[in-house]
Amino acid sequence: MKTLIVVPARYGSTRFPGKPLTLIAGQSMVSRVATMAAKAAAALEDSAHVVATDDARIEAHCKERDIPVVLTDPALPSGSDRALAAADALGVLPQVVVNLQGDSPFTPPAHIIAVAEAVLTSGTDAATPYVRLTWDALDALRAHKLETPFSGTTLTHDTAGRALWFSKIILPAMRKEAALRAGGDLSPVCRHIGLYAFRLEALRQYVSLPEGHYEQLEGLEQLRLLENGMSIQCVEVAPDTIAIPGIDTPEDVALAERLIRDHGDPARM
């Protein structure tokens, strides 16, 4: 198998218990994410998708809807650990494992395909997507961070697209911003999208490593790879039609439903 797309779906959540089963415009969040995973898997050669959950209720919900699902240890600390556990439980050896976050129901299949193909072709340990921010979008991010400074991640990369750093601080600093703004609509700021593809061996190494120093400070798990000399290919993608990074609260559900009314339902397109 070339690619296994895993959707970690944990029942417990401090802010929103049971959120994989919450309905968004009449369809559960976990089934929405699984639909995006299935579309991507259908477009990739020799690929499959599966939901990896810690809870029998989510497992039963998926089985009722013919969604591939595997039950994993509730004690696993992260979605990446759950993604590896799913591959092991299935007894498969994919070249690439994609960790498609279970609370991101609007991730375009094109983003999933892009990161999987990047790992297959780049020789890196992992891949992750980003979008270049327009100046208006950068202004909006700055305003947003005045209220919630740890929401929204940016990245920098080298000329080959290999990640240099990720941060909750907006990178890079710009000494001559006015001149840059006059030069075009796009800023040099890259907003990270929380989707990861790993080479199987790299994922196994990653989950065996202790939490990194900067990972702990920033709250960004991808920094563990960089702190240990592992490589991440950054893949530029088009902005999402529905630009909501994840569903973290019941209020996010209301926002998601409003965006579906305004832009259409990606799960039915």
C-alpha positions as YAML, in Angstrom:
chain: A
units: angstrom
residues:
- id: 1
  name: MET
  ca: [0.00, 0.00, 0.00]
- id: 2
  name: LYS
  ca: [1.29, 3.45, -0.88]
- id: 3
  name: THR
  ca: [-0.89, 5.69, 1.32]
- id: 4
  name: LEU
  ca: [-3.09, 5.16, 4.36]
- id: 5
  name: ILE
  ca: [-5.21, 8.14, 5.36]
- id: 6
  name: VAL
  ca: [-6.10, 7.95, 9.05]
- id: 7
  name: VAL
  ca: [-8.77, 10.06, 10.73]
- id: 8
  name: PRO
  ca: [-8.10, 10.11, 14.51]
- id: 9
  name: ALA
  ca: [-11.44, 10.62, 16.28]
- id: 10
  name: ARG
  ca: [-11.21, 10.88, 20.07]
- id: 11
  name: TYR
  ca: [-14.45, 11.01, 22.06]
- id: 12
  name: GLY
  ca: [-13.09, 12.86, 25.07]
- id: 13
  name: SER
  ca: [-12.59, 16.61, 24.83]
- id: 14
  name: THR
  ca: [-12.39, 19.13, 27.65]
- id: 15
  name: ARG
  ca: [-14.23, 21.82, 25.73]
- id: 16
  name: PHE
  ca: [-16.45, 19.64, 23.55]
- id: 17
  name: PRO
  ca: [-16.95, 16.01, 24.66]
- id: 18
  name: GLY
  ca: [-18.19, 13.68, 21.94]
- id: 19
  name: LYS
  ca: [-17.56, 16.17, 19.16]
- id: 20
  name: PRO
  ca: [-16.83, 13.56, 16.43]
- id: 21
  name: LEU
  ca: [-20.53, 12.60, 16.67]
- id: 22
  name: THR
  ca: [-21.89, 16.13, 16.66]
- id: 23
  name: LEU
  ca: [-24.05, 16.95, 13.67]
- id: 24
  name: ILE
  ca: [-23.03, 19.65, 11.22]
- id: 25
  name: ALA
  ca: [-25.90, 20.42, 8.84]
- id: 26
  name: GLY
  ca: [-27.33, 16.98, 9.54]
- id: 27
  name: GLN
  ca: [-24.13, 14.95, 9.09]
- id: 28
  name: SER
  ca: [-21.77, 13.87, 11.85]
- id: 29
  name: MET
  ca: [-18.37, 15.50, 11.94]
- id: 30
  name: VAL
  ca: [-16.51, 12.17, 11.79]
- id: 31
  name: SER
  ca: [-18.45, 11.08, 8.70]
- id: 32
  name: ARG
  ca: [-17.70, 14.42, 7.03]
- id: 33
  name: VAL
  ca: [-13.96, 14.00, 7.60]
- id: 34
  name: ALA
  ca: [-14.16, 10.38, 6.43]
- id: 35
  name: THR
  ca: [-15.86, 11.57, 3.23]
- id: 36
  name: MET
  ca: [-12.93, 13.89, 2.49]
- id: 37
  name: ALA
  ca: [-10.51, 11.04, 3.25]
- id: 38
  name: ALA
  ca: [-12.40, 8.67, 0.94]
- id: 39
  name: LYS
  ca: [-12.33, 11.17, -1.92]
- id: 40
  name: ALA
  ca: [-8.58, 11.63, -1.53]
- id: 41
  name: ALA
  ca: [-7.93, 7.89, -1.27]
- id: 42
  name: ALA
  ca: [-9.91, 7.30, -4.47]
- id: 43
  name: ALA
  ca: [-7.66, 9.77, -6.30]
- id: 44
  name: LEU
  ca: [-4.39, 8.31, -4.98]
- id: 45
  name: GLU
  ca: [-2.86, 5.11, -6.28]
- id: 46
  name: ASP
  ca: [-3.06, 2.06, -4.00]
- id: 47
  name: SER
  ca: [-4.53, 3.95, -1.04]
- id: 48
  name: ALA
  ca: [-7.09, 3.47, 1.71]
- id: 49
  name: HIS
  ca: [-8.66, 5.41, 4.57]
- id: 50
  name: VAL
  ca: [-9.76, 4.52, 8.09]
- id: 51
  name: VAL
  ca: [-11.13, 6.21, 11.22]
- id: 52
  name: ALA
  ca: [-9.05, 5.50, 14.33]
- id: 53
  name: THR
  ca: [-11.10, 6.01, 17.49]
- id: 54
  name: ASP
  ca: [-10.84, 5.40, 21.21]
- id: 55
  name: ASP
  ca: [-14.56, 4.94, 21.80]
- id: 56
  name: ALA
  ca: [-17.08, 2.19, 21.03]
- id: 57
  name: ARG
  ca: [-19.81, 4.75, 20.27]
- id: 58
  name: ILE
  ca: [-17.77, 6.27, 17.44]
- id: 59
  name: GLU
  ca: [-16.81, 2.79, 16.25]
- id: 60
  name: ALA
  ca: [-20.48, 1.75, 16.08]
- id: 61
  name: HIS
  ca: [-21.45, 5.01, 14.36]
- id: 62
  name: CYS
  ca: [-18.86, 4.40, 11.64]
- id: 63
  name: LYS
  ca: [-19.80, 0.75, 11.14]
- id: 64
  name: GLU
  ca: [-23.45, 1.72, 10.71]
- id: 65
  name: ARG
  ca: [-22.36, 3.98, 7.83]
- id: 66
  name: ASP
  ca: [-19.88, 1.55, 6.26]
- id: 67
  name: ILE
  ca: [-16.95, 3.80, 7.20]
- id: 68
  name: PRO
  ca: [-13.72, 1.81, 7.77]
- id: 69
  name: VAL
  ca: [-12.86, 2.08, 11.46]
- id: 70
  name: VAL
  ca: [-10.40, 0.63, 13.97]
- id: 71
  name: LEU
  ca: [-10.52, 0.85, 17.77]
- id: 72
  name: THR
  ca: [-7.29, 2.12, 19.36]
- id: 73
  name: ASP
  ca: [-5.99, 2.54, 22.90]
- id: 74
  name: PRO
  ca: [-7.69, 5.49, 24.70]
- id: 75
  name: ALA
  ca: [-4.38, 6.27, 26.45]
- id: 76
  name: LEU
  ca: [-2.59, 7.27, 23.23]
- id: 77
  name: PRO
  ca: [-1.39, 10.87, 23.66]
- id: 78
  name: SER
  ca: [-1.89, 12.30, 20.16]
- id: 79
  name: GLY
  ca: [-3.48, 11.90, 16.77]
- id: 80
  name: SER
  ca: [-0.12, 10.93, 15.32]
- id: 81
  name: ASP
  ca: [0.18, 8.07, 17.84]
- id: 82
  name: ARG
  ca: [-3.36, 7.00, 16.93]
- id: 83
  name: ALA
  ca: [-2.53, 7.11, 13.21]
- id: 84
  name: LEU
  ca: [0.43, 4.76, 13.72]
- id: 85
  name: ALA
  ca: [-1.66, 2.49, 15.95]
- id: 86
  name: ALA
  ca: [-4.28, 2.25, 13.20]
- id: 87
  name: ALA
  ca: [-1.70, 1.15, 10.62]
- id: 88
  name: ASP
  ca: [-0.34, -1.44, 13.03]
- id: 89
  name: ALA
  ca: [-3.83, -2.69, 13.95]
- id: 90
  name: LEU
  ca: [-4.70, -3.12, 10.27]
- id: 91
  name: GLY
  ca: [-1.49, -5.03, 9.70]
- id: 92
  name: VAL
  ca: [-0.49, -2.90, 6.72]
- id: 93
  name: LEU
  ca: [2.82, -1.29, 5.78]
- id: 94
  name: PRO
  ca: [1.94, 1.86, 3.83]
- id: 95
  name: GLN
  ca: [4.76, 3.98, 2.48]
- id: 96
  name: VAL
  ca: [2.94, 7.08, 3.73]
- id: 97
  name: VAL
  ca: [0.52, 7.66, 6.61]
- id: 98
  name: VAL
  ca: [-1.61, 10.80, 6.48]
- id: 99
  name: ASN
  ca: [-2.92, 12.16, 9.78]
- id: 100
  name: LEU
  ca: [-6.17, 13.91, 8.83]
- id: 101
  name: GLN
  ca: [-7.43, 15.58, 11.98]
- id: 102
  name: GLY
  ca: [-10.87, 14.35, 12.97]
- id: 103
  name: ASP
  ca: [-12.13, 17.84, 13.84]
- id: 104
  name: SER
  ca: [-11.31, 19.32, 10.41]
- id: 105
  name: PRO
  ca: [-14.38, 18.43, 8.33]
- id: 106
  name: PHE
  ca: [-13.69, 20.87, 5.50]
- id: 107
  name: THR
  ca: [-10.15, 19.82, 4.56]
- id: 108
  name: PRO
  ca: [-10.16, 19.70, 0.74]
- id: 109
  name: PRO
  ca: [-9.18, 16.31, -0.71]
- id: 110
  name: ALA
  ca: [-6.68, 18.21, -2.87]
- id: 111
  name: HIS
  ca: [-4.73, 19.15, 0.27]
- id: 112
  name: ILE
  ca: [-4.60, 15.52, 1.41]
- id: 113
  name: ILE
  ca: [-3.44, 14.38, -2.02]
- id: 114
  name: ALA
  ca: [-0.79, 17.11, -2.15]
- id: 115
  name: VAL
  ca: [0.91, 16.16, 1.12]
- id: 116
  name: ALA
  ca: [0.79, 12.43, 0.41]
- id: 117
  name: GLU
  ca: [2.38, 12.92, -3.00]
- id: 118
  name: ALA
  ca: [4.98, 15.29, -1.54]
- id: 119
  name: VAL
  ca: [6.28, 12.62, 0.84]
- id: 120
  name: LEU
  ca: [6.28, 10.01, -1.92]
- id: 121
  name: THR
  ca: [8.33, 12.23, -4.25]
- id: 122
  name: SER
  ca: [10.43, 14.54, -2.06]
- id: 123
  name: GLY
  ca: [12.38, 12.10, 0.08]
- id: 124
  name: THR
  ca: [11.45, 14.03, 3.26]
- id: 125
  name: ASP
  ca: [10.24, 12.50, 6.51]
- id: 126
  name: ALA
  ca: [6.94, 14.39, 6.45]
- id: 127
  name: ALA
  ca: [4.91, 16.97, 4.54]
- id: 128
  name: THR
  ca: [2.40, 19.62, 5.53]
- id: 129
  name: PRO
  ca: [0.45, 22.30, 3.61]
- id: 130
  name: TYR
  ca: [0.33, 26.06, 3.84]
- id: 131
  name: VAL
  ca: [-1.32, 29.04, 2.15]
- id: 132
  name: ARG
  ca: [0.30, 32.35, 1.31]
- id: 133
  name: LEU
  ca: [-1.61, 35.13, 3.02]
- id: 134
  name: THR
  ca: [-2.80, 38.19, 1.17]
- id: 135
  name: TRP
  ca: [-2.09, 41.47, 2.92]
- id: 136
  name: ASP
  ca: [-5.75, 41.69, 3.94]
- id: 137
  name: ALA
  ca: [-5.60, 38.18, 5.39]
- id: 138
  name: LEU
  ca: [-2.40, 39.05, 7.24]
- id: 139
  name: ASP
  ca: [-4.05, 42.15, 8.72]
- id: 140
  name: ALA
  ca: [-6.96, 39.96, 9.85]
- id: 141
  name: LEU
  ca: [-4.58, 37.44, 11.44]
- id: 142
  name: ARG
  ca: [-2.78, 40.21, 13.32]
- id: 143
  name: ALA
  ca: [-6.09, 41.55, 14.63]
- id: 144
  name: HIS
  ca: [-7.17, 38.03, 15.62]
- id: 145
  name: LYS
  ca: [-3.96, 37.45, 17.56]
- id: 146
  name: LEU
  ca: [-4.60, 40.53, 19.68]
- id: 147
  name: GLU
  ca: [-7.49, 38.54, 21.21]
- id: 148
  name: THR
  ca: [-6.17, 34.96, 20.86]
- id: 149
  name: PRO
  ca: [-2.38, 35.06, 20.45]
- id: 150
  name: PHE
  ca: [-1.95, 31.27, 20.30]
- id: 151
  name: SER
  ca: [-4.46, 30.76, 17.51]
- id: 152
  name: GLY
  ca: [-2.96, 30.55, 14.03]
- id: 153
  name: THR
  ca: [0.46, 29.16, 13.07]
- id: 154
  name: THR
  ca: [2.93, 30.47, 10.51]
- id: 155
  name: LEU
  ca: [5.97, 28.82, 8.96]
- id: 156
  name: THR
  ca: [9.15, 29.59, 7.07]
- id: 157
  name: HIS
  ca: [10.85, 27.31, 4.56]
- id: 158
  name: ASP
  ca: [14.01, 27.17, 2.46]
- id: 159
  name: THR
  ca: [14.28, 27.47, -1.33]
- id: 160
  name: ALA
  ca: [13.48, 23.76, -1.73]
- id: 161
  name: GLY
  ca: [10.35, 24.07, 0.39]
- id: 162
  name: ARG
  ca: [11.85, 22.33, 3.44]
- id: 163
  name: ALA
  ca: [10.52, 23.69, 6.72]
- id: 164
  name: LEU
  ca: [12.83, 25.97, 8.70]
- id: 165
  name: TRP
  ca: [10.45, 26.78, 11.55]
- id: 166
  name: PHE
  ca: [6.84, 26.95, 12.73]
- id: 167
  name: SER
  ca: [5.58, 29.45, 15.28]
- id: 168
  name: LYS
  ca: [2.54, 30.99, 16.90]
- id: 169
  name: ILE
  ca: [4.36, 34.29, 16.30]
- id: 170
  name: ILE
  ca: [3.81, 35.70, 12.83]
- id: 171
  name: LEU
  ca: [6.92, 34.91, 10.77]
- id: 172
  name: PRO
  ca: [8.86, 36.54, 9.18]
- id: 173
  name: ALA
  ca: [9.33, 40.01, 10.60]
- id: 174
  name: MET
  ca: [9.37, 42.62, 7.81]
- id: 175
  name: ARG
  ca: [11.53, 45.74, 8.09]
- id: 176
  name: LYS
  ca: [10.28, 47.26, 4.80]
- id: 177
  name: GLU
  ca: [6.66, 46.19, 4.85]
- id: 178
  name: ALA
  ca: [5.33, 49.26, 3.04]
- id: 179
  name: ALA
  ca: [7.53, 48.53, 0.03]
- id: 180
  name: LEU
  ca: [6.49, 44.88, 0.06]
- id: 181
  name: ARG
  ca: [2.81, 45.83, 0.14]
- id: 182
  name: ALA
  ca: [3.34, 48.03, -2.91]
- id: 183
  name: GLY
  ca: [4.86, 45.11, -4.78]
- id: 184
  name: GLY
  ca: [1.83, 42.82, -4.93]
- id: 185
  name: ASP
  ca: [-1.27, 41.36, -3.24]
- id: 186
  name: LEU
  ca: [0.49, 38.45, -1.52]
- id: 187
  name: SER
  ca: [2.47, 38.88, 1.68]
- id: 188
  name: PRO
  ca: [5.52, 36.70, 2.46]
- id: 189
  name: VAL
  ca: [3.65, 35.14, 5.41]
- id: 190
  name: CYS
  ca: [2.71, 31.46, 5.10]
- id: 191
  name: ARG
  ca: [-0.17, 30.24, 7.28]
- id: 192
  name: HIS
  ca: [0.23, 26.62, 8.29]
- id: 193
  name: ILE
  ca: [-2.60, 24.13, 7.82]
- id: 194
  name: GLY
  ca: [-2.69, 21.36, 10.42]
- id: 195
  name: LEU
  ca: [-2.49, 18.31, 8.15]
- id: 196
  name: TYR
  ca: [0.46, 15.91, 8.10]
- id: 197
  name: ALA
  ca: [1.74, 13.11, 5.93]
- id: 198
  name: PHE
  ca: [4.56, 10.94, 7.29]
- id: 199
  name: ARG
  ca: [6.81, 8.32, 5.83]
- id: 200
  name: LEU
  ca: [5.89, 5.26, 7.91]
- id: 201
  name: GLU
  ca: [9.37, 4.84, 9.38]
- id: 202
  name: ALA
  ca: [9.52, 8.54, 10.23]
- id: 203
  name: LEU
  ca: [6.14, 8.40, 11.98]
- id: 204
  name: ARG
  ca: [7.34, 5.47, 14.06]
- id: 205
  name: GLN
  ca: [10.49, 7.42, 14.99]
- id: 206
  name: TYR
  ca: [8.50, 10.57, 15.75]
- id: 207
  name: VAL
  ca: [6.11, 8.96, 18.23]
- id: 208
  name: SER
  ca: [9.04, 7.28, 20.02]
- id: 209
  name: LEU
  ca: [10.73, 10.63, 20.71]
- id: 210
  name: PRO
  ca: [10.12, 12.65, 23.90]
- id: 211
  name: GLU
  ca: [8.34, 15.98, 23.67]
- id: 212
  name: GLY
  ca: [10.70, 18.64, 22.36]
- id: 213
  name: HIS
  ca: [11.74, 21.78, 24.23]
- id: 214
  name: TYR
  ca: [10.33, 24.19, 21.65]
- id: 215
  name: GLU
  ca: [7.39, 21.89, 20.99]
- id: 216
  name: GLN
  ca: [6.43, 22.32, 24.63]
- id: 217
  name: LEU
  ca: [6.95, 26.10, 24.60]
- id: 218
  name: GLU
  ca: [4.98, 26.76, 21.41]
- id: 219
  name: GLY
  ca: [2.49, 23.90, 21.70]
- id: 220
  name: LEU
  ca: [3.36, 22.74, 18.17]
- id: 221
  name: GLU
  ca: [4.02, 19.01, 17.76]
- id: 222
  name: GLN
  ca: [5.73, 19.41, 14.37]
- id: 223
  name: LEU
  ca: [8.64, 21.14, 16.10]
- id: 224
  name: ARG
  ca: [9.60, 17.77, 17.57]
- id: 225
  name: LEU
  ca: [10.61, 16.66, 14.08]
- id: 226
  name: LEU
  ca: [12.73, 19.75, 13.43]
- id: 227
  name: GLU
  ca: [14.34, 19.62, 16.87]
- id: 228
  name: ASN
  ca: [15.49, 16.07, 16.08]
- id: 229
  name: GLY
  ca: [16.86, 16.80, 12.63]
- id: 230
  name: MET
  ca: [13.92, 15.36, 10.69]
- id: 231
  name: SER
  ca: [12.70, 17.02, 7.49]
- id: 232
  name: ILE
  ca: [9.29, 18.42, 6.59]
- id: 233
  name: GLN
  ca: [8.29, 19.38, 3.05]
- id: 234
  name: CYS
  ca: [6.03, 22.44, 2.99]
- id: 235
  name: VAL
  ca: [3.44, 22.33, 0.19]
- id: 236
  name: GLU
  ca: [1.67, 25.48, -0.98]
- id: 237
  name: VAL
  ca: [-2.05, 24.90, -1.57]
- id: 238
  name: ALA
  ca: [-5.03, 27.02, -2.53]
- id: 239
  name: PRO
  ca: [-7.05, 28.49, 0.37]
- id: 240
  name: ASP
  ca: [-10.00, 26.44, 1.62]
- id: 241
  name: THR
  ca: [-13.43, 27.37, 0.27]
- id: 242
  name: ILE
  ca: [-14.67, 27.16, 3.86]
- id: 243
  name: ALA
  ca: [-11.84, 28.69, 5.88]
- id: 244
  name: ILE
  ca: [-12.34, 27.24, 9.36]
- id: 245
  name: PRO
  ca: [-9.32, 25.30, 10.67]
- id: 246
  name: GLY
  ca: [-11.22, 23.01, 13.03]
- id: 247
  name: ILE
  ca: [-14.28, 22.50, 15.20]
- id: 248
  name: ASP
  ca: [-13.29, 23.11, 18.82]
- id: 249
  name: THR
  ca: [-16.50, 24.40, 20.43]
- id: 250
  name: PRO
  ca: [-20.29, 24.25, 19.90]
- id: 251
  name: GLU
  ca: [-20.03, 27.83, 18.65]
- id: 252
  name: ASP
  ca: [-17.78, 26.57, 15.83]
- id: 253
  name: VAL
  ca: [-20.58, 24.25, 14.72]
- id: 254
  name: ALA
  ca: [-22.93, 27.19, 14.25]
- id: 255
  name: LEU
  ca: [-20.24, 28.99, 12.26]
- id: 256
  name: ALA
  ca: [-19.63, 25.90, 10.11]
- id: 257
  name: GLU
  ca: [-23.33, 25.57, 9.33]
- id: 258
  name: ARG
  ca: [-23.51, 29.22, 8.35]
- id: 259
  name: LEU
  ca: [-20.52, 28.80, 6.03]
- id: 260
  name: ILE
  ca: [-22.15, 25.74, 4.45]
- id: 261
  name: ARG
  ca: [-25.28, 27.78, 3.76]
- id: 262
  name: ASP
  ca: [-23.17, 30.53, 2.21]
- id: 263
  name: HIS
  ca: [-20.73, 28.42, 0.17]
- id: 264
  name: GLY
  ca: [-22.34, 25.00, -0.31]
- id: 265
  name: ASP
  ca: [-21.59, 21.68, 1.34]
- id: 266
  name: PRO
  ca: [-18.18, 20.17, 0.41]
- id: 267
  name: ALA
  ca: [-19.32, 16.72, 1.54]
- id: 268
  name: ARG
  ca: [-21.98, 16.73, -1.15]
- id: 269
  name: MET
  ca: [-19.94, 18.25, -3.98]
...
